[in-house]
Amino acid sequence: MFRWKQLVGVTVVPLIVYAYSPLKEHALNHYAIRWYYDQNSSKRTADVRVRNLSSDTSMPITVRIGDSDLKIQNFEYADPWDGPRIRYLSLARHSETLRQFDLSLKRPLLLDEHLVSASLQDIEDELEAAALDRSVPRLHRTSDLLKEMTFPNHLLWLEQCRVQSPASHPCCMERAWEKWEYMLRGIQADEIVFWKQAAGLQVGFSDFHFMPHGQTDFVLALPVGHSALLHVQYGFEAVRIPQVSSTEGPVLRVKDEHDLDRPIWQMFLAYWQPEYAGETAIAILALVTLPLWISSKFLSTHTLVNRALSKANKLDTAAEWEEVYGRIRFSLKDKFDSHRATLGKPASTLGSEALFDYLRGHLQLAYGSGLGRFQNEPQLQIEINRGMLILASI
């Protein structure tokens, strides 16, 4: 139907060079980073699996879990998702800062790995109690001592200790708080460094906790093609659906875990986006109406003839016939002279323009008599040859 070589070379290639990159990036970026969420309420676990199919070398992806009341008992991370898992509880027990503090106590903390039932919350509670026991004088120790260790009290004690004796109750409690805070900072630093080196995972800690507490951010530096798993064990407060985001582009949550590995074209159909509807409609409309608005130079000869024959206003066909004449004028003269020689007729003085005028009338008569549209180039050439044969026999 079209003269595809000219069409591709002159129109499509420049158009693709101009439009392909932004359209491609727009589509790929929407489906490049995918994540799937699965929660087991009976086991109190939540799994977040993230897949990076972008073109970037390492895409930073943030998984935000929990709210102000959530306490994460433990979490595991694996990259690839079905590979060996790194357990936070096991690693936290090996923090150098925590280990040194444990060795200085008369009664050890719950750091032994054989204590399977111990959780991060258990270790943190024992650590806080041990820090207070070492820092607060015996006469100031009460059964509600742990309840007093709050951040508002910390700010209050700071002001009171400016004017009171260091041995007074607020000041000894403030000193205990500071020792506890510095120890936590050391443990947090140990864990942050380890996770960054071992798994490329950046963990955001809440203040005054060495376990993820409240709203916690896990930043994954996920390489291209990788699919990582974050497995969270939470406490009594149910975890909410996490938020997954990236500073580099959109992130798509999928309904089925198998969708993490599906190709882009399948994702385009399964997760249709409203903004693509207009673009698709324009593309289809442009393709359907291509013969109507494209330059006649890019249309095949039989398409031009069909267009000229189908127009009701014959005065509006000059552009089509002029293009057809430019393409066949030399072959038209050759056909006519060849038929004259075959029939034993003398050479004719008719030129290409006169021959084409006859051919145009012949095609119009054939079209009006019910021949219909030409389906391809060979069918048109047969009719042109018949017309020249009729004229040559006269």
C-alpha positions as CSV (number, residue, x, y, z in Angstrom):
1,M,0.0,0.0,0.0
2,F,2.8,2.4,0.8
3,R,6.3,2.8,-0.6
4,W,7.7,1.7,2.6
5,K,11.4,2.2,1.8
6,Q,10.9,5.9,1.2
7,L,8.4,6.2,4.0
8,V,10.8,4.7,6.6
9,G,13.8,6.5,5.3
10,V,12.3,10.0,5.1
11,T,9.6,10.0,7.8
12,V,9.6,7.2,10.3
13,V,13.3,7.2,11.1
14,P,13.5,10.9,12.0
15,L,10.3,10.5,13.9
16,I,11.6,7.6,15.9
17,V,14.8,9.4,16.6
18,Y,12.8,12.3,18.0
19,A,10.1,10.4,19.9
20,Y,11.5,7.0,20.8
21,S,13.7,8.0,23.7
22,P,11.2,10.0,25.8
23,L,8.3,7.6,25.1
24,K,10.5,4.6,25.8
25,E,11.8,6.1,29.1
26,H,8.3,7.1,30.1
27,A,6.9,3.6,29.7
28,L,9.9,1.7,31.1
29,N,10.3,4.0,34.1
30,H,6.7,3.3,35.1
31,Y,7.1,-0.5,35.0
32,A,10.8,-0.7,35.8
33,I,10.6,-0.8,39.6
34,R,8.0,-3.2,40.9
35,W,7.2,-4.5,44.4
36,Y,4.9,-7.1,45.9
37,Y,3.6,-7.2,49.5
38,D,2.5,-10.3,51.4
39,Q,1.4,-10.3,55.1
40,N,0.8,-13.3,57.3
41,S,-1.3,-12.2,60.3
42,S,-1.0,-15.6,62.1
43,K,2.7,-15.6,62.0
44,R,3.0,-11.8,62.4
45,T,5.3,-11.5,59.4
46,A,5.4,-9.2,56.4
47,D,7.3,-9.7,53.2
48,V,8.2,-7.0,50.7
49,R,9.9,-8.1,47.5
50,V,11.3,-5.4,45.2
51,R,12.5,-5.9,41.6
52,N,14.6,-3.4,39.7
53,L,14.4,-3.6,35.9
54,S,15.5,-0.1,35.2
55,S,18.5,0.9,33.1
56,D,20.3,2.6,36.1
57,T,23.3,0.8,37.5
58,S,22.0,1.0,41.1
59,M,18.6,2.3,42.0
60,P,18.0,3.7,45.5
61,I,14.6,2.3,46.7
62,T,13.1,3.3,50.0
63,V,10.8,0.8,51.9
64,R,9.0,2.6,54.7
65,I,7.4,0.3,57.2
66,G,5.3,1.0,60.3
67,D,4.0,3.9,62.3
68,S,4.7,5.4,65.7
69,D,3.6,2.3,67.7
70,L,5.2,-0.5,65.6
71,K,7.9,-2.6,67.2
72,I,9.9,-4.7,64.8
73,Q,11.0,-7.9,66.6
74,N,13.4,-8.9,63.8
75,F,14.0,-8.6,60.1
76,E,15.8,-10.4,57.4
77,Y,17.2,-9.3,54.0
78,A,18.1,-11.3,51.0
79,D,19.5,-10.2,47.6
80,P,18.6,-12.1,45.5
81,W,15.3,-12.7,47.1
82,D,15.6,-16.5,47.1
83,G,19.3,-16.4,48.3
84,P,20.7,-16.6,51.8
85,R,19.0,-14.3,54.3
86,I,20.9,-12.0,56.7
87,R,19.1,-11.8,60.1
88,Y,19.2,-8.6,62.1
89,L,18.8,-10.4,65.4
90,S,21.9,-12.6,64.8
91,L,24.0,-9.6,63.8
92,A,22.9,-7.3,66.6
93,R,24.1,-9.9,69.1
94,H,27.6,-9.5,67.6
95,S,27.8,-5.7,67.8
96,E,31.2,-4.9,69.3
97,T,29.8,-2.1,71.4
98,L,27.1,-4.3,72.8
99,R,29.5,-7.2,73.4
100,Q,31.9,-5.1,75.4
101,F,29.1,-3.8,77.6
102,D,27.8,-7.3,78.1
103,L,31.3,-8.5,79.2
104,S,31.4,-5.8,81.8
105,L,28.2,-7.0,83.5
106,K,28.0,-9.5,86.3
107,R,24.9,-11.1,84.7
108,P,25.1,-11.5,80.9
109,L,22.5,-10.1,78.6
110,L,20.4,-12.2,76.2
111,L,23.1,-12.3,73.5
112,D,23.7,-16.0,73.2
113,E,22.4,-17.3,69.9
114,H,21.0,-20.4,71.6
115,L,18.3,-18.3,73.3
116,V,16.0,-18.6,70.3
117,S,13.1,-17.0,72.1
118,A,14.9,-13.8,72.8
119,S,13.8,-10.9,70.6
120,L,15.3,-7.5,69.8
121,Q,12.8,-6.0,72.3
122,D,14.0,-8.4,75.0
123,I,17.6,-7.5,74.5
124,E,16.9,-3.8,74.4
125,D,14.9,-3.9,77.7
126,E,17.7,-5.8,79.4
127,L,20.3,-3.5,78.0
128,E,18.4,-0.4,79.3
129,A,17.9,-2.0,82.8
130,A,21.6,-2.9,83.0
131,A,22.7,0.6,82.0
132,L,20.5,2.1,84.7
133,D,21.6,-0.4,87.3
134,R,25.2,0.6,86.7
135,S,24.7,4.3,86.5
136,V,22.0,5.2,89.1
137,P,23.0,5.2,92.8
138,R,21.2,2.5,94.9
139,L,19.3,5.0,97.0
140,H,17.6,6.5,93.9
141,R,16.6,3.2,92.4
142,T,12.9,2.5,92.4
143,S,10.6,0.0,90.8
144,D,9.4,2.6,88.3
145,L,12.9,3.6,87.3
146,L,12.5,2.5,83.7
147,K,9.3,4.5,83.3
148,E,11.2,7.7,84.2
149,M,13.6,7.3,81.3
150,T,11.7,9.3,78.7
151,F,12.9,12.0,76.4
152,P,10.8,14.8,78.0
153,N,12.4,13.9,81.4
154,H,15.8,14.0,79.7
155,L,15.3,17.6,78.6
156,L,13.9,18.5,82.1
157,W,16.9,16.9,83.8
158,L,19.3,18.8,81.6
159,E,18.0,22.1,82.9
160,Q,17.7,21.0,86.5
161,C,21.3,19.8,86.6
162,R,22.6,23.2,85.8
163,V,21.6,24.4,89.2
164,Q,21.5,21.3,91.4
165,S,24.1,19.0,92.9
166,P,25.5,16.3,90.7
167,A,24.5,13.7,93.4
168,S,20.9,14.8,93.4
169,H,18.2,12.6,91.8
170,P,17.7,14.4,88.5
171,C,21.5,14.7,87.8
172,C,22.2,11.0,88.5
173,M,19.3,10.1,86.3
174,E,20.6,12.4,83.6
175,R,24.0,10.8,83.7
176,A,22.4,7.4,83.4
177,W,20.5,8.7,80.4
178,E,23.7,10.0,78.7
179,K,25.5,6.7,79.2
180,W,22.5,4.8,77.7
181,E,22.3,7.2,74.8
182,Y,26.0,7.0,73.9
183,M,25.9,3.3,74.1
184,L,22.9,3.2,71.7
185,R,24.6,5.5,69.3
186,G,27.6,3.1,69.2
187,I,25.4,0.1,68.6
188,Q,23.5,1.9,65.9
189,A,26.7,2.9,64.2
190,D,28.0,-0.7,64.3
191,E,24.8,-1.9,62.6
192,I,24.6,0.8,60.0
193,V,28.1,0.2,58.9
194,F,27.7,-3.6,58.7
195,W,24.4,-3.5,56.8
196,K,25.8,-1.0,54.3
197,Q,28.9,-3.2,53.7
198,A,27.3,-6.6,53.8
199,A,24.1,-6.0,51.9
200,G,24.1,-2.5,50.6
201,L,21.1,-1.8,52.8
202,Q,20.8,1.5,54.8
203,V,18.7,1.2,57.9
204,G,17.1,4.2,59.5
205,F,16.9,3.9,63.3
206,S,14.5,5.7,65.7
207,D,16.1,7.7,68.5
208,F,17.0,5.8,71.6
209,H,16.5,2.4,70.0
210,F,18.9,0.0,68.5
211,M,16.1,-2.0,67.0
212,P,13.8,-0.7,64.2
213,H,11.1,1.0,66.2
214,G,8.1,3.0,64.9
215,Q,8.3,4.3,61.3
216,T,11.5,2.8,59.8
217,D,13.1,3.4,56.5
218,F,15.0,0.7,54.7
219,V,17.0,2.1,51.7
220,L,17.9,-0.6,49.2
221,A,20.7,0.0,46.7
222,L,19.3,-2.5,44.2
223,P,21.4,-3.3,41.1
224,V,19.8,-3.7,37.7
225,G,17.9,-7.0,37.3
226,H,18.0,-7.8,41.0
227,S,15.0,-8.8,43.1
228,A,15.5,-8.4,46.9
229,L,13.4,-9.6,49.8
230,L,12.7,-7.8,53.1
231,H,11.1,-10.1,55.7
232,V,9.8,-8.4,58.8
233,Q,8.8,-10.0,62.1
234,Y,6.6,-7.6,64.0
235,G,5.1,-7.6,67.5
236,F,1.5,-7.1,68.8
237,E,0.8,-4.1,66.7
238,A,-0.1,-5.1,63.2
239,V,2.1,-3.6,60.5
240,R,0.4,-1.4,57.9
241,I,1.0,-1.7,54.1
242,P,4.5,-0.2,53.6
243,Q,5.3,2.6,51.3
244,V,7.9,2.0,48.6
245,S,9.4,4.9,46.7
246,S,12.3,6.0,44.6
247,T,13.8,9.4,44.0
248,E,14.6,8.2,40.4
249,G,11.1,7.6,39.2
250,P,7.7,5.9,39.9
251,V,7.3,2.6,41.7
252,L,4.6,0.1,40.8
253,R,2.9,-2.3,43.3
254,V,1.9,-5.5,41.6
255,K,-1.0,-7.8,42.6
256,D,0.7,-11.1,41.9
257,E,4.3,-12.1,42.7
258,H,4.8,-13.5,39.2
259,D,4.2,-10.0,37.8
260,L,7.6,-9.0,39.2
261,D,9.2,-10.9,36.3
262,R,6.8,-10.2,33.5
263,P,8.0,-8.4,30.3
264,I,7.1,-4.7,29.8
265,W,4.5,-5.3,27.1
266,Q,2.5,-7.7,29.4
267,M,2.7,-5.2,32.2
268,F,1.5,-2.5,29.9
269,L,-1.7,-4.5,29.3
270,A,-2.1,-5.9,32.8
271,Y,-1.5,-2.5,34.6
272,W,-3.1,-0.1,32.1
273,Q,-2.4,3.5,33.0
274,P,-5.1,6.2,32.1
275,E,-2.5,8.6,30.7
276,Y,-1.6,6.0,28.0
277,A,-5.1,6.0,26.6
278,G,-4.8,9.3,24.9
279,E,-1.4,8.4,23.5
280,T,-2.6,5.0,22.2
281,A,-5.8,6.6,20.6
282,I,-3.7,9.2,18.8
283,A,-1.3,6.5,17.5
284,I,-4.1,4.3,16.2
285,L,-5.9,7.3,14.6
286,A,-2.7,8.4,12.9
287,L,-2.1,4.9,11.5
288,V,-5.7,4.5,10.3
289,T,-5.8,7.9,8.6
290,L,-2.2,7.7,7.3
291,P,-3.2,7.5,3.6
292,L,-5.3,10.6,4.0
293,W,-2.7,13.0,5.4
294,I,0.6,11.5,4.3
295,S,2.4,13.0,1.3
296,S,1.5,11.4,-2.0
297,K,5.2,10.7,-2.6
298,F,5.2,8.1,0.1
299,L,2.1,6.2,-1.2
300,S,2.2,3.3,-3.7
301,T,1.1,3.9,-7.3
302,H,-2.0,1.7,-7.0
303,T,-3.0,3.6,-3.8
304,L,-2.7,6.9,-5.7
305,V,-4.8,5.6,-8.6
306,N,-7.4,4.3,-6.2
307,R,-7.6,7.7,-4.4
308,A,-7.9,9.6,-7.7
309,L,-10.6,7.3,-9.1
310,S,-12.6,7.3,-5.8
311,K,-12.9,11.1,-5.6
312,A,-16.2,12.6,-6.7
313,N,-14.7,15.8,-7.7
314,K,-12.4,14.9,-10.7
315,L,-10.9,18.4,-10.6
316,D,-9.4,17.6,-7.2
317,T,-7.3,14.7,-8.5
318,A,-4.5,16.6,-10.2
319,A,-2.0,15.9,-7.5
320,E,-2.5,12.2,-7.6
321,W,-2.4,11.9,-11.4
322,E,0.6,14.1,-11.6
323,E,2.5,11.9,-9.2
324,V,1.4,8.7,-11.1
325,Y,2.5,10.2,-14.4
326,G,5.9,11.1,-13.1
327,R,6.4,7.5,-12.1
328,I,5.2,5.6,-15.2
329,R,5.7,8.0,-18.1
330,F,8.8,6.3,-19.4
331,S,7.6,2.8,-19.0
332,L,4.2,3.8,-20.5
333,K,5.9,4.9,-23.8
334,D,8.0,1.7,-23.8
335,K,4.9,-0.5,-23.4
336,F,3.0,1.3,-26.1
337,D,5.9,1.1,-28.7
338,S,6.5,-2.5,-27.8
339,H,2.8,-3.4,-28.5
340,R,2.9,-1.5,-31.8
341,A,5.9,-3.4,-33.0
342,T,4.4,-6.8,-31.9
343,L,1.2,-6.0,-33.8
344,G,3.2,-4.9,-36.9
345,K,2.0,-1.3,-36.6
346,P,4.1,1.6,-37.7
347,A,5.8,3.7,-35.1
348,S,3.6,6.3,-33.5
349,T,4.3,9.9,-32.7
350,L,2.2,9.9,-29.6
351,G,4.2,11.2,-26.6
352,S,4.0,10.2,-22.9
353,E,1.5,12.9,-22.0
354,A,-1.0,11.9,-24.7
355,L,-0.6,8.2,-23.8
356,F,-1.2,9.1,-20.1
357,D,-4.3,11.1,-20.9
358,Y,-5.7,8.0,-22.7
359,L,-4.7,5.7,-19.8
360,R,-6.4,8.0,-17.3
361,G,-9.7,7.8,-19.3
362,H,-9.3,4.1,-19.7
363,L,-8.9,3.6,-15.9
364,Q,-11.8,5.8,-15.2
365,L,-14.1,3.9,-17.5
366,A,-12.9,0.6,-16.0
367,Y,-13.5,1.8,-12.5
368,G,-17.0,3.1,-13.4
369,S,-17.9,-0.2,-15.1
370,G,-17.4,-2.1,-11.9
371,L,-13.7,-3.0,-11.9
372,G,-13.4,-1.5,-8.4
373,R,-10.2,-0.7,-6.5
374,F,-6.8,-2.1,-7.4
375,Q,-5.6,-4.4,-4.6
376,N,-1.9,-4.3,-5.5
377,E,0.7,-3.1,-8.0
378,P,0.6,-6.2,-10.3
379,Q,-3.2,-5.8,-10.7
380,L,-2.7,-2.1,-11.7
381,Q,0.1,-3.0,-14.1
382,I,-2.1,-5.6,-15.9
383,E,-4.8,-3.0,-16.5
384,I,-2.2,-0.4,-17.7
385,N,-0.8,-3.0,-20.1
386,R,-4.3,-3.8,-21.4
387,G,-5.0,-0.1,-22.0
388,M,-1.8,0.4,-23.9
389,L,-2.5,-2.8,-26.0
390,I,-6.0,-1.5,-26.9
391,L,-4.5,1.9,-28.0
392,A,-1.6,0.3,-29.9
393,S,-4.0,-1.8,-31.9
394,I,-5.9,1.2,-33.2
